[in-house]
Amino acid sequence: MNNPEFSKPRIITVSQLNYYVKSLLDNDPRLSSVFLTGEISNLTDHYRSGHIYFSLKDKNAVVRAVMFAGSARNLKFKPEEGMKVIALCRVSLYEPTGGYQVYVEDMQPDGIGALTVAFEQLKKKLELKGIFSEEHKKPIPEFPKTVGVITSPTGAAVQDIKNILTRRFPAVDIVLCPVLVQGAGAPEQLINAVNLFNEYDIADVIIIGRGGGSIEDLWAFNDENLAYAIYASNIPVISAVGHETDFTICDFVADLRAPTPSAAAELAVPDREELLSYYNSQRQYLSSIMDNKLKSQINFLAECKNLLLKNSPEKNIISLNSSLDYLCERAKSAVKNSFINTSQSIKKTGAKLEAFNPVSVLQRGYSFAEMDGTVVNSVKEIKIDDILNLTFKDGTVKTKVVES
């Protein structure tokens, strides 16, 4: 016989239905941990709460998804619209709306690693801000007095850097700031080290880096805040992270990227042996230049000397002196000859004068008469009673004319 109580339909509320369906989903072990692949759409990132709301879809269907802040903080990349991902999630129902959705606990880009995506995203972001621009790169000093080194104190990198620095340029001082280079707390220590070097200005150039490793090992050097610290550094920074094929954000923002820590040490200081060789070659070069210059000047001075001797006033003076001596001799000879000729002429004139000397005539018995100071040459010039002066060889007498 049928019981009417059992045939009567059971009436439940919407809340009861949603609760029941949610319990079914939550208690199904096959739905508690599901790897779900799909394309992100309708992405909403609540920056204040840290929750991420989106949908996952393929070409035939779509499901709503949420990733709470606690899980979102551990993501190594930033989800983007249209990105294809693989999500680790649990399936449940959101009771207030009755819509079923997936709660994502972890997520990876489909086909490429999350760290690689995160690296490319941060690189693109910082590149757009211009902090990789060459115009902001500071030159590495040619002869640094102090090199700051930021790396692990126990790794091989620090020993390589020290050995190369001291071998290449023994005069340089090395200041090591020991830090973690991977794991939790490493980015903060790297940032603090860069800031300390700048705060106390105790280095001319900074080497920051570590030895090789996986992308996870090198991830501390992809920290965004570390990039800003290096960009703001007043001291030039050389990045030396990993091997030659490894690239980090630190490499792009640094003033110079070295393929290895050892190469960074070589780039930070000059090589003493190369400097000595260079200076010796320059010394020889300068010595050769000076020798050639000296020889050139000696030849020039010799030419000047010859030119001066050729046009020397002394030569002209000597020539003029010789001419003067010759002229003096000629003058002496002329004077002498003139004196002789004059003497002979005087003698002849004297002889003539002597011949016409009235005194000589007087000595022969002659005399001459003067009247009033004038020689009387004719009797016609005198008359009776004139007074005449008669001059003889031994004196003069006065006489009076008594007859003519």
Secondary structure, DSSP 8 states (H G I E B T S, - for coil): ---HHHHS-----HHHHHHHHHHHHHT-GGGSSEEEEEEEEEEEE-TTT--EEEEEE-SS-EEEEEE-HHHHTT-SS---TT-EEEEEEEEEEETTTTEEEEEEEEEEETTS-HHHHHHHHHHHHHHHHTTT-GGG-----SS-SEEEEEE-SSSHHHHHHHHHHHHH-TT-EEEEEE---SSTTHHHHHHHHHHHHHHHT--SEEEEEE----TTTTGGGG-HHHHHHHHH-SS-EEEEESSTT---HHHHHSSEE-SSHHHHHHHHS--HHHHHHHHHHHHHHHHHHHHHHHHHHHHHHHHHHHHHHHT-HHHHHHHHHHHHHHHHHHHHHHHHHHHHHHHHHHHHHHHHHHHT-HHHHHHTT--EEEETTEE---GGG--TT-EEEEEETTEEEEEE----
